[in-house]
């Protein structure tokens, strides 16, 4: 069934959008990522104009993250205190990121920079996670004992310590604030919730347990993406509500299914899957930049000068 | 949903011996949520005061053009091993949609000079005042614009697809694609003989969003803050609803 999108001004198949939303929703619930880093390129691919895709994707992330976080709240796997600290950093970061994004836009080449950002960050994070989770799986197989607790010298040495009971941590608020800030900046530039950066950062930098990380990441993603949605809606007028509704119907259902799959899986398996997916997207984007494109020319709105 | 209005309009100009009398299957296209393209039938007759003059056969060209707008065409080049946008040329005016249908192959129907004068074929419709001097081969940018839009079905060349009977009755059909932008579309009909334009006639087809599409579009422009809030409210309630429904299923 074809449907005409009022803001994007293109006609697309409604079932295709529902399916895409569902698929990304499942991943979102499983891994605690918003799924924007997957959905945004997919939307480009089916012909949605990039500014509309980026802005509308934010609305869908709000929906699927909210759906996912409710499931995690019932399971008490959300560290609200840690989430709030991360969020404070995240909102400041997002505001800085939007300013930075507009500056890059004035220089031109923003598309390329966004793609390079994706390739570099997805590559680093995916690679690190993959190696680490392989090691963890091998360790648990050989010894049969739980992995050794990591030491966090620097994180423990900083002032302003706070107790995060759900995460079982007693650390300074400065590292989570900085993590939130950096992720917020990247999220705004790359047009995503930032879960795929946030999740590994919480596991490896802050030392939070994997099960708590996902709910907490979803919790703070809701607010950061709601903020970006409002920014896009009021400045660029690029939020397509019809597109958003189609994506989020599939997305919220997928998120519920994904959360249930995620709970049944082992932390190491979950991490290795996420790592593989991140590397896959990274590889695809890198190929796009390196291979000869089939069409060297592209069209954009004129009248800029 | 598509209103069918047959509009027969007579032209009275004593100077030309052959005149166009035109009809349209509809003179407006409403874009609703389920809009999936639309066919516009353009038909008409040739009115004569005297017997048909001698010379080559009478031919018809029908064009349908969307609103004109500036377009920025960018070209990618390899920079340090990465494909990046380098040169860009702004095309001053290009139609968002353009179809040209003829009753015989274009080259036989219209001379180069007349094409230049009336701006009928696709390359002649696109106006580019000048590219920045540092860009070489600026015309390849206009070619690329035509190629990309043709691939998307937005630029159509319908050679020999207008039916012409007895040099009097003609009929052509143009298919508007589903991905259509709003605006005033103009249908232009040319009568030609020996490559020269004998008579021409122009009429408008209004293309506009209707119903829910119209309402959402207006709201996103006029009340962007509330539009954003509404989007978020829908997102949050959908997320909550899905969660609630799944809880019921789990019990």
Interface residues (C-beta under 8 A of the other chain):
Chain A: X1 X2 X3 X4 X6 X7 X9 X10 X11 X47 X59 X60 X62 X63 X64 X65 X66 X67 X68 X70 X71 X74 X108 X109 X111 X112 X116 X226 X229 X230 X232 X233 X234 X237 X239 X241 X242 X244 X245 X248 X249 X252 X253 X255 X256 X288 X289 X290 X291 X292 X293 X295 X296 X297 X298 X299 X300 X301 X302 X303 X304 X305
Chain B: X31 X32 X33 X34 X35 X36 X37 X69 X70 X71 X72 X73 X74 X75 X76 X77 X81 X82 X83 X84 X85 X90 X91 X92 X141 X144 X145 X147 X148 X149 X177 X178 X179 X180 X181 X182 X209 X212 X213 X214 X216 X217 X220 X221 X224 X225 X227 X228 X229 X230 X231 X232 X234 X235 X236 X238 X239 X240 X241 X242 X243 X246 X247
